[in-house]
Amino acid sequence: MDFYIAGPPLVALLSGVAILIWPRLLNYIVAFYLILFGLLGLLPLLNG
């Protein structure tokens, strides 16, 4: 089993369950997602 491929769907599933249980958590999950993928998108530009 390749954990790299299973990673994003697993994170999405756990995030969805967490949002159902604690709706206020949605703001933090969205903010974390945007910050993380924004930094990952800029990382190649910063290293070059």
PDB file of N, CA, C and O in Angstrom:
ATOM      1  N   MET A   1       0.848  -1.193   0.000  1.00  0.00           N
ATOM      2  CA  MET A   1       0.000   0.000   0.000  1.00  0.00           C
ATOM      3  C   MET A   1       0.885   1.245   0.000  1.00  0.00           C
ATOM      4  O   MET A   1       1.840   1.345   0.770  1.00  0.00           O
ATOM      5  N   ASP A   2       0.556   2.170  -0.860  1.00  0.00           N
ATOM      6  CA  ASP A   2       1.324   3.396  -0.967  1.00  0.00           C
ATOM      7  C   ASP A   2       0.662   4.478  -0.118  1.00  0.00           C
ATOM      8  O   ASP A   2      -0.453   4.904  -0.420  1.00  0.00           O
ATOM      9  N   PHE A   3       1.333   4.924   0.933  1.00  0.00           N
ATOM     10  CA  PHE A   3       0.742   5.895   1.854  1.00  0.00           C
ATOM     11  C   PHE A   3       0.684   7.293   1.257  1.00  0.00           C
ATOM     12  O   PHE A   3      -0.131   8.116   1.674  1.00  0.00           O
ATOM     13  N   TYR A   4       1.552   7.566   0.277  1.00  0.00           N
ATOM     14  CA  TYR A   4       1.538   8.886  -0.347  1.00  0.00           C
ATOM     15  C   TYR A   4       0.223   9.120  -1.087  1.00  0.00           C
ATOM     16  O   TYR A   4      -0.332  10.218  -1.034  1.00  0.00           O
ATOM     17  N   ILE A   5      -0.272   8.105  -1.767  1.00  0.00           N
ATOM     18  CA  ILE A   5      -1.522   8.235  -2.513  1.00  0.00           C
ATOM     19  C   ILE A   5      -2.712   8.272  -1.552  1.00  0.00           C
ATOM     20  O   ILE A   5      -3.688   8.976  -1.815  1.00  0.00           O
ATOM     21  N   ALA A   6      -2.649   7.529  -0.448  1.00  0.00           N
ATOM     22  CA  ALA A   6      -3.763   7.463   0.495  1.00  0.00           C
ATOM     23  C   ALA A   6      -3.799   8.679   1.420  1.00  0.00           C
ATOM     24  O   ALA A   6      -4.785   8.869   2.132  1.00  0.00           O
ATOM     25  N   GLY A   7      -2.768   9.493   1.430  1.00  0.00           N
ATOM     26  CA  GLY A   7      -2.691  10.612   2.352  1.00  0.00           C
ATOM     27  C   GLY A   7      -3.780  11.657   2.193  1.00  0.00           C
ATOM     28  O   GLY A   7      -4.549  11.875   3.129  1.00  0.00           O
ATOM     29  N   PRO A   8      -3.874  12.315   1.036  1.00  0.00           N
ATOM     30  CA  PRO A   8      -4.879  13.376   0.876  1.00  0.00           C
ATOM     31  C   PRO A   8      -6.324  12.917   1.076  1.00  0.00           C
ATOM     32  O   PRO A   8      -7.083  13.624   1.738  1.00  0.00           O
ATOM     33  N   PRO A   9      -6.744  11.756   0.532  1.00  0.00           N
ATOM     34  CA  PRO A   9      -8.125  11.341   0.801  1.00  0.00           C
ATOM     35  C   PRO A   9      -8.373  11.052   2.273  1.00  0.00           C
ATOM     36  O   PRO A   9      -9.464  11.309   2.782  1.00  0.00           O
ATOM     37  N   LEU A  10      -7.378  10.525   2.955  1.00  0.00           N
ATOM     38  CA  LEU A  10      -7.524  10.240   4.383  1.00  0.00           C
ATOM     39  C   LEU A  10      -7.648  11.537   5.176  1.00  0.00           C
ATOM     40  O   LEU A  10      -8.468  11.628   6.089  1.00  0.00           O
ATOM     41  N   VAL A  11      -6.848  12.530   4.838  1.00  0.00           N
ATOM     42  CA  VAL A  11      -6.936  13.835   5.501  1.00  0.00           C
ATOM     43  C   VAL A  11      -8.299  14.471   5.240  1.00  0.00           C
ATOM     44  O   VAL A  11      -8.903  15.049   6.143  1.00  0.00           O
ATOM     45  N   ALA A  12      -8.781  14.363   4.001  1.00  0.00           N
ATOM     46  CA  ALA A  12     -10.091  14.932   3.666  1.00  0.00           C
ATOM     47  C   ALA A  12     -11.201  14.236   4.446  1.00  0.00           C
ATOM     48  O   ALA A  12     -12.124  14.890   4.933  1.00  0.00           O
ATOM     49  N   LEU A  13     -11.115  12.919   4.565  1.00  0.00           N
ATOM     50  CA  LEU A  13     -12.122  12.166   5.307  1.00  0.00           C
ATOM     51  C   LEU A  13     -12.129  12.545   6.780  1.00  0.00           C
ATOM     52  O   LEU A  13     -13.189  12.794   7.354  1.00  0.00           O
ATOM     53  N   LEU A  14     -10.965  12.589   7.386  1.00  0.00           N
ATOM     54  CA  LEU A  14     -10.877  12.953   8.807  1.00  0.00           C
ATOM     55  C   LEU A  14     -11.329  14.392   9.039  1.00  0.00           C
ATOM     56  O   LEU A  14     -11.971  14.688  10.047  1.00  0.00           O
ATOM     57  N   SER A  15     -10.996  15.280   8.113  1.00  0.00           N
ATOM     58  CA  SER A  15     -11.434  16.672   8.237  1.00  0.00           C
ATOM     59  C   SER A  15     -12.950  16.778   8.141  1.00  0.00           C
ATOM     60  O   SER A  15     -13.573  17.531   8.891  1.00  0.00           O
ATOM     61  N   GLY A  16     -13.539  16.033   7.227  1.00  0.00           N
ATOM     62  CA  GLY A  16     -14.994  16.051   7.083  1.00  0.00           C
ATOM     63  C   GLY A  16     -15.703  15.557   8.326  1.00  0.00           C
ATOM     64  O   GLY A  16     -16.706  16.133   8.747  1.00  0.00           O
ATOM     65  N   VAL A  17     -15.187  14.494   8.911  1.00  0.00           N
ATOM     66  CA  VAL A  17     -15.783  13.965  10.143  1.00  0.00           C
ATOM     67  C   VAL A  17     -15.630  14.977  11.273  1.00  0.00           C
ATOM     68  O   VAL A  17     -16.561  15.196  12.049  1.00  0.00           O
ATOM     69  N   ALA A  18     -14.453  15.592  11.363  1.00  0.00           N
ATOM     70  CA  ALA A  18     -14.212  16.583  12.411  1.00  0.00           C
ATOM     71  C   ALA A  18     -15.152  17.775  12.264  1.00  0.00           C
ATOM     72  O   ALA A  18     -15.641  18.301  13.263  1.00  0.00           O
ATOM     73  N   ILE A  19     -15.410  18.207  11.033  1.00  0.00           N
ATOM     74  CA  ILE A  19     -16.314  19.334  10.796  1.00  0.00           C
ATOM     75  C   ILE A  19     -17.733  18.970  11.200  1.00  0.00           C
ATOM     76  O   ILE A  19     -18.455  19.804  11.746  1.00  0.00           O
ATOM     77  N   LEU A  20     -18.143  17.727  10.937  1.00  0.00           N
ATOM     78  CA  LEU A  20     -19.481  17.300  11.350  1.00  0.00           C
ATOM     79  C   LEU A  20     -19.627  17.315  12.867  1.00  0.00           C
ATOM     80  O   LEU A  20     -20.681  17.673  13.392  1.00  0.00           O
ATOM     81  N   ILE A  21     -18.565  16.925  13.569  1.00  0.00           N
ATOM     82  CA  ILE A  21     -18.624  16.868  15.033  1.00  0.00           C
ATOM     83  C   ILE A  21     -18.474  18.264  15.637  1.00  0.00           C
ATOM     84  O   ILE A  21     -19.222  18.641  16.538  1.00  0.00           O
ATOM     85  N   TRP A  22     -17.505  19.022  15.133  1.00  0.00           N
ATOM     86  CA  TRP A  22     -17.248  20.373  15.646  1.00  0.00           C
ATOM     87  C   TRP A  22     -17.303  21.359  14.488  1.00  0.00           C
ATOM     88  O   TRP A  22     -16.276  21.613  13.858  1.00  0.00           O
ATOM     89  N   PRO A  23     -18.482  21.929  14.184  1.00  0.00           N
ATOM     90  CA  PRO A  23     -18.604  22.827  13.020  1.00  0.00           C
ATOM     91  C   PRO A  23     -17.693  24.054  13.075  1.00  0.00           C
ATOM     92  O   PRO A  23     -17.299  24.570  12.029  1.00  0.00           O
ATOM     93  N   ARG A  24     -17.356  24.522  14.262  1.00  0.00           N
ATOM     94  CA  ARG A  24     -16.475  25.692  14.351  1.00  0.00           C
ATOM     95  C   ARG A  24     -15.071  25.383  13.860  1.00  0.00           C
ATOM     96  O   ARG A  24     -14.309  26.294  13.536  1.00  0.00           O
ATOM     97  N   LEU A  25     -14.727  24.104  13.804  1.00  0.00           N
ATOM     98  CA  LEU A  25     -13.409  23.682  13.359  1.00  0.00           C
ATOM     99  C   LEU A  25     -13.184  23.978  11.878  1.00  0.00           C
ATOM    100  O   LEU A  25     -12.043  24.008  11.419  1.00  0.00           O
ATOM    101  N   LEU A  26     -14.265  24.195  11.132  1.00  0.00           N
ATOM    102  CA  LEU A  26     -14.159  24.437   9.695  1.00  0.00           C
ATOM    103  C   LEU A  26     -13.241  25.620   9.388  1.00  0.00           C
ATOM    104  O   LEU A  26     -12.434  25.549   8.461  1.00  0.00           O
ATOM    105  N   ASN A  27     -13.354  26.684  10.140  1.00  0.00           N
ATOM    106  CA  ASN A  27     -12.507  27.862   9.902  1.00  0.00           C
ATOM    107  C   ASN A  27     -11.032  27.524  10.017  1.00  0.00           C
ATOM    108  O   ASN A  27     -10.227  27.957   9.192  1.00  0.00           O
ATOM    109  N   TYR A  28     -10.679  26.763  11.022  1.00  0.00           N
ATOM    110  CA  TYR A  28      -9.279  26.410  11.237  1.00  0.00           C
ATOM    111  C   TYR A  28      -8.777  25.440  10.170  1.00  0.00           C
ATOM    112  O   TYR A  28      -7.639  25.553   9.714  1.00  0.00           O
ATOM    113  N   ILE A  29      -9.619  24.492   9.773  1.00  0.00           N
ATOM    114  CA  ILE A  29      -9.205  23.528   8.749  1.00  0.00           C
ATOM    115  C   ILE A  29      -8.974  24.229   7.420  1.00  0.00           C
ATOM    116  O   ILE A  29      -7.987  23.960   6.736  1.00  0.00           O
ATOM    117  N   VAL A  30      -9.878  25.124   7.055  1.00  0.00           N
ATOM    118  CA  VAL A  30      -9.732  25.857   5.790  1.00  0.00           C
ATOM    119  C   VAL A  30      -8.496  26.754   5.847  1.00  0.00           C
ATOM    120  O   VAL A  30      -7.736  26.815   4.881  1.00  0.00           O
ATOM    121  N   ALA A  31      -8.288  27.443   6.953  1.00  0.00           N
ATOM    122  CA  ALA A  31      -7.121  28.318   7.084  1.00  0.00           C
ATOM    123  C   ALA A  31      -5.832  27.518   7.008  1.00  0.00           C
ATOM    124  O   ALA A  31      -4.889  27.930   6.332  1.00  0.00           O
ATOM    125  N   PHE A  32      -5.775  26.379   7.691  1.00  0.00           N
ATOM    126  CA  PHE A  32      -4.584  25.533   7.661  1.00  0.00           C
ATOM    127  C   PHE A  32      -4.335  25.021   6.244  1.00  0.00           C
ATOM    128  O   PHE A  32      -3.197  25.012   5.775  1.00  0.00           O
ATOM    129  N   TYR A  33      -5.391  24.599   5.570  1.00  0.00           N
ATOM    130  CA  TYR A  33      -5.270  24.095   4.202  1.00  0.00           C
ATOM    131  C   TYR A  33      -4.708  25.176   3.272  1.00  0.00           C
ATOM    132  O   TYR A  33      -3.787  24.916   2.497  1.00  0.00           O
ATOM    133  N   LEU A  34      -5.261  26.378   3.352  1.00  0.00           N
ATOM    134  CA  LEU A  34      -4.811  27.456   2.478  1.00  0.00           C
ATOM    135  C   LEU A  34      -3.363  27.852   2.754  1.00  0.00           C
ATOM    136  O   LEU A  34      -2.592  28.090   1.824  1.00  0.00           O
ATOM    137  N   ILE A  35      -3.001  27.921   4.019  1.00  0.00           N
ATOM    138  CA  ILE A  35      -1.626  28.279   4.374  1.00  0.00           C
ATOM    139  C   ILE A  35      -0.655  27.196   3.925  1.00  0.00           C
ATOM    140  O   ILE A  35       0.390  27.496   3.348  1.00  0.00           O
ATOM    141  N   LEU A  36      -0.998  25.939   4.187  1.00  0.00           N
ATOM    142  CA  LEU A  36      -0.106  24.832   3.842  1.00  0.00           C
ATOM    143  C   LEU A  36       0.125  24.750   2.341  1.00  0.00           C
ATOM    144  O   LEU A  36       1.270  24.685   1.894  1.00  0.00           O
ATOM    145  N   PHE A  37      -0.955  24.754   1.556  1.00  0.00           N
ATOM    146  CA  PHE A  37      -0.787  24.615   0.116  1.00  0.00           C
ATOM    147  C   PHE A  37      -0.257  25.889  -0.526  1.00  0.00           C
ATOM    148  O   PHE A  37       0.361  25.830  -1.589  1.00  0.00           O
ATOM    149  N   GLY A  38      -0.484  27.022   0.090  1.00  0.00           N
ATOM    150  CA  GLY A  38       0.142  28.247  -0.391  1.00  0.00           C
ATOM    151  C   GLY A  38       1.651  28.205  -0.211  1.00  0.00           C
ATOM    152  O   GLY A  38       2.401  28.592  -1.107  1.00  0.00           O
ATOM    153  N   LEU A  39       2.096  27.733   0.953  1.00  0.00           N
ATOM    154  CA  LEU A  39       3.533  27.603   1.188  1.00  0.00           C
ATOM    155  C   LEU A  39       4.161  26.544   0.292  1.00  0.00           C
ATOM    156  O   LEU A  39       5.262  26.737  -0.224  1.00  0.00           O
ATOM    157  N   LEU A  40       3.464  25.427   0.105  1.00  0.00           N
ATOM    158  CA  LEU A  40       3.990  24.384  -0.777  1.00  0.00           C
ATOM    159  C   LEU A  40       4.073  24.872  -2.221  1.00  0.00           C
ATOM    160  O   LEU A  40       4.978  24.478  -2.957  1.00  0.00           O
ATOM    161  N   GLY A  41       3.144  25.717  -2.625  1.00  0.00           N
ATOM    162  CA  GLY A  41       3.180  26.267  -3.968  1.00  0.00           C
ATOM    163  C   GLY A  41       4.294  27.272  -4.153  1.00  0.00           C
ATOM    164  O   GLY A  41       4.841  27.393  -5.249  1.00  0.00           O
ATOM    165  N   LEU A  42       4.641  27.995  -3.099  1.00  0.00           N
ATOM    166  CA  LEU A  42       5.708  28.994  -3.189  1.00  0.00           C
ATOM    167  C   LEU A  42       7.097  28.423  -2.959  1.00  0.00           C
ATOM    168  O   LEU A  42       8.092  29.047  -3.325  1.00  0.00           O
ATOM    169  N   LEU A  43       7.174  27.256  -2.362  1.00  0.00           N
ATOM    170  CA  LEU A  43       8.468  26.666  -2.019  1.00  0.00           C
ATOM    171  C   LEU A  43       9.413  26.529  -3.201  1.00  0.00           C
ATOM    172  O   LEU A  43      10.584  26.880  -3.060  1.00  0.00           O
ATOM    173  N   PRO A  44       8.975  26.036  -4.370  1.00  0.00           N
ATOM    174  CA  PRO A  44       9.902  25.962  -5.504  1.00  0.00           C
ATOM    175  C   PRO A  44      10.410  27.341  -5.947  1.00  0.00           C
ATOM    176  O   PRO A  44      11.539  27.467  -6.422  1.00  0.00           O
ATOM    177  N   LEU A  45       9.589  28.349  -5.792  1.00  0.00           N
ATOM    178  CA  LEU A  45      10.007  29.692  -6.184  1.00  0.00           C
ATOM    179  C   LEU A  45      11.044  30.255  -5.219  1.00  0.00           C
ATOM    180  O   LEU A  45      11.928  31.009  -5.627  1.00  0.00           O
ATOM    181  N   LEU A  46      10.939  29.893  -3.942  1.00  0.00           N
ATOM    182  CA  LEU A  46      11.873  30.399  -2.939  1.00  0.00           C
ATOM    183  C   LEU A  46      13.224  29.710  -3.023  1.00  0.00           C
ATOM    184  O   LEU A  46      14.248  30.325  -2.726  1.00  0.00           O
ATOM    185  N   ASN A  47      13.245  28.440  -3.424  1.00  0.00           N
ATOM    186  CA  ASN A  47      14.497  27.695  -3.508  1.00  0.00           C
ATOM    187  C   ASN A  47      15.278  28.014  -4.774  1.00  0.00           C
ATOM    188  O   ASN A  47      16.499  27.853  -4.798  1.00  0.00           O
ATOM    189  N   GLY A  48      14.602  28.463  -5.823  1.00  0.00           N
ATOM    190  CA  GLY A  48      15.265  28.679  -7.109  1.00  0.00           C
ATOM    191  C   GLY A  48      15.864  30.014  -7.166  1.00  0.00           C
ATOM    192  O   GLY A  48      16.468  30.378  -8.176  1.00  0.00           O
TER     193      GLY A  48
END
